[in-house]
Amino acid sequence: MSMTVSELPHKEQTLFRQTLKLYEARQYKKGLKVSEQILKKFPDHGETLAVKGLFLTHMGRKDEGYELIDRGIEINPRSSISWHMYGIVCRNDQKNDQAIKCYEEAIKADSDNMHILRELAALYTQGRLFAKVVEIRERLVKLNPTFPMFWMGLAVAYHLTGRYDLAIKVISAHESGKNEPPLNKLQISELVLYKNVLMELNGEHQQALEHLKEIRPQITDITAWKEQKAKLLLKVDRKEAAATAYQDLIARNAENNEYILGYLACNGLDINCEKDEDAAIEVIDTLQQQFPTSNRLRFLPLTFTTGDNFSKAAASLVKYSLRKGIPSLFSSLKALYADQWKAAALGTLVEGYATQIRDTQRFSDSTEDEPSSVLMWCQYYLAQHYDYHGDYERALALIEEAVCLAPKIVEPYMIKAKILKHAGDFRGARDIMDFARQLDLGDRYINSKCVKYMLRNNEPDEAEKTFLMFIRDDAPHLVQETLEIQAIWYMCERGHAFRRQGDIGRALKHYHQAIASFDTYYQDQMDFHSYSIRKGTLRTYVDIIEWEGTVYSHPIYQDAARSAIECYAELADLKAAGTPFTPIVHETDSKPLTRNGSSQQGQHNLSAGIGETKVFDVEKDPNGTEFVNSDTLAEALKLVENLEKSCDSAPETHMLAFEVHLRMQKYFLVLKSINALKTIDAEHPALPSMVTRLNQALDTDDSFAASLKGALKSQVSKAFGSTAIDAGTDQSLAALLIAARGMLAIGQTHASQAKDLLMKATDDKYADQRTLLRLLEAKQLLEKCNASESDLAQFSLEAKRLYALATCF
């Protein structure tokens, strides 16, 4: 029978307790020595073996550490300590599902261990297993009913499961009981406000309003209290009092859109209701007179007004911005360009102002001359206006005028670079942006824009040198610091640059760097499951939980994940064709780059806790060899599964799932992906080619059971029948490109049909949907169709007709 800690001699018990204290102090080397001291006398003591394994995992010897923990559990499978150690290691390695199983085993052996229960509650919350969180929190309250954090944790657990009434009862019971330790003033304020929010969520608006009056002396966050009061007054239909409350809030922050909309609602107005337009303008005008510096009050009328009301509001905002020289004016108004009438009205307005200033040096309704900078900002805006509409030659002419009027201002050069980029002159855009950067070397924003333009021009090495200029001086290694600051846009764009150059290994490495940043964002919430409850910031904590649930829907994550899946699929295809991809080795790969462009070899010591250092390998896989040599489809499947959880409504998710499952010969999952896409869009242009490819795969795969094959083909035939391969291609240019990709994926038998389809990409019927990037994609697909030189020349000629300034055709 195995020996427990309590059965060790007194000296060894003391040493064992010391190992746990050393672990908490992060003194892993000392802890390892002490654990080895115990094991010299008791080499088969399971719990000490588990603790030693824990230390080893923190010292970079993970395989050895896991082995020792497994051995410790094998010796004493009922030890809560050993299972706890195993759970900690799994949690640190972000193996949360395995960690939960370990903690559950630990609880079986020690059901009243509050420390383990708290950590298990955090893991359940991380995994969004809220029903189980409730069970654990209830047990904690029973074990220590005077500890306030356990009551708060239980209230939050009920909140997350939608049982607001029980959450309110928990807080009320806590308030009437004895608390050890007592809450401080800030914690009390947060707790009573959180209770009021719960009452609102539970539909008890009148009771919540009365409760809000009662708790006023306990509140430290006055703004939050006032916001809650205004919302509740409006909900109980006390509009006059609510209007006063919202007006008080607007006086505190006249840029808050919610305050303004709330004040309008108090006046019975809805900006989305056309009949309320005139009245809403009148109310906003009154507010503008009271708060003349509010930019939000100037802009808001533009979002819902039409006709003369829009023109009047636009004139006020635009004239103010031109005089102030606000470079972001077009960016602020760009959302309005979705309405063609408003876009035209804004262009006409600014052109009129430019003419007035050029002819008379003043606006028509003004008696004073305007500074020369006003004309420059007019041309600056109009250049962006025409760039938006695809008139690049006119946009360039206007921005050249702006540059001549203000040759030392950075912004006009940046817009010139942007216009050149949209026009297809990537090299020219990069050069102009670099020139703008050199005008102000201390501006991080222009530096970042220049880096992006260098990457778009496929210059990753030059982009890296430029990017490193703004890395902190005391960084132990500058390239590694780019990962530490989590510049996700840079990682993703760098991956795209290498992919365009055909370096799939490096592209995958940078895509995974961006993906890892999002994994870190999600994993970092683990610390807040205990911290937020301990500090009493419950309202913010619930907001964090909700936000973290959407973190993987971020556009950059989706871009990186989708690109990585496509790279893995390409690697799998190359391997299947007998021509596996070989990582590209660069001359500088063995020496990581430092700030001055020199090279620096070796390893770097970084802080790892009290009295400890850890060794960090810099650029240990510069070519992405690890990703190239991995099980590519298994890695792609992991990303697909995460996309299915976070972006299930996106067609691209199911198209990529189809690609991965088809290559893995998981045909029922292939059909599931097709059906999911059909549910989103029954007329999606990718569906015909996907169905054809599935049928082809079933016909050629002799290893698949005949009975299953027949059943599957029957389901496909019943659901889709016989659909033309080019069905839906007239919908849009995007549909045409999707269909062409599908035809090429079927095989060279459809290459001619794909070529004919792609040659139509320059047709005038696609003018409204045409973009430079789509035409570039069409050209790349034409090359894969083995199109003749004359066909490629004809396509390039048509593309140059549409994009006269482009150098990429």
HELIX and SHEET records of a PDB file:
HELIX    1   1 VAL A    5  GLU A    7  5                                   3    
HELIX    2   2 HIS A   10  GLU A   24  1                                  15    
HELIX    3   3 TYR A   28  LYS A   41  1                                  14    
HELIX    4   4 GLY A   46  HIS A   58  1                                  13    
HELIX    5   5 LYS A   62  ILE A   75  1                                  14    
HELIX    6   6 SER A   80  ASN A   92  1                                  13    
HELIX    7   7 ASN A   96  ALA A  109  1                                  14    
HELIX    8   8 MET A  114  GLN A  126  1                                  13    
HELIX    9   9 PHE A  130  LEU A  143  1                                  14    
HELIX   10  10 PRO A  148  LEU A  160  1                                  13    
HELIX   11  11 TYR A  164  SER A  176  1                                  13    
HELIX   12  12 LYS A  185  LEU A  201  1                                  17    
HELIX   13  13 HIS A  205  ILE A  215  1                                  11    
HELIX   14  14 ARG A  216  GLN A  218  5                                   3    
HELIX   15  15 ILE A  222  LYS A  235  1                                  14    
HELIX   16  16 LYS A  239  ARG A  252  1                                  14    
HELIX   17  17 ASN A  257  CYS A  266  1                                  10    
HELIX   18  18 GLU A  274  ASP A  276  5                                   3    
HELIX   19  19 GLU A  277  GLN A  290  1                                  14    
HELIX   20  20 ASN A  295  PHE A  304  1                                  10    
HELIX   21  21 GLY A  307  LYS A  324  1                                  18    
HELIX   22  22 LEU A  329  LEU A  333  1                                   5    
HELIX   23  23 LYS A  334  ALA A  338  5                                   5    
HELIX   24  24 GLN A  340  THR A  360  1                                  21    
HELIX   25  25 SER A  373  TYR A  388  1                                  16    
HELIX   26  26 TYR A  392  LEU A  405  1                                  14    
HELIX   27  27 VAL A  410  ALA A  423  1                                  14    
HELIX   28  28 PHE A  426  LEU A  439  1                                  14    
HELIX   29  29 ARG A  444  ARG A  456  1                                  13    
HELIX   30  30 PRO A  460  PHE A  467  1                                   8    
HELIX   31  31 LEU A  468  PHE A  470  5                                   3    
HELIX   32  32 LEU A  478  GLU A  484  1                                   7    
HELIX   33  33 ILE A  488  ARG A  500  1                                  13    
HELIX   34  34 ILE A  504  ASP A  524  1                                  21    
HELIX   35  35 GLN A  525  ASP A  527  5                                   3    
HELIX   36  36 PHE A  528  LYS A  535  1                                   8    
HELIX   37  37 LEU A  538  GLU A  548  1                                  11    
HELIX   38  38 VAL A  551  SER A  553  5                                   3    
HELIX   39  39 PRO A  555  ALA A  576  1                                  22    
HELIX   40  40 THR A  625  VAL A  628  1                                   4    
HELIX   41  41 THR A  632  SER A  646  1                                  15    
HELIX   42  42 PRO A  651  ARG A  663  1                                  13    
HELIX   43  43 TYR A  667  ILE A  680  1                                  14    
HELIX   44  44 LEU A  687  THR A  700  1                                  14    
HELIX   45  45 ALA A  706  PHE A  720  1                                  15    
HELIX   46  46 LEU A  733  ILE A  746  1                                  14    
HELIX   47  47 GLN A  748  HIS A  750  5                                   3    
HELIX   48  48 ALA A  751  LEU A  758  1                                   8    
HELIX   49  49 MET A  759  THR A  762  5                                   4    
HELIX   50  50 ASP A  764  TYR A  766  5                                   3    
HELIX   51  51 LEU A  772  LYS A  784  1                                  13    
HELIX   52  52 GLU A  789  LEU A  802  1                                  14    
SHEET    1   A 2 GLN A 603  SER A 607  0                                        
SHEET    2   A 2 THR A 613  ASP A 617 -1                                        
END                                                                             
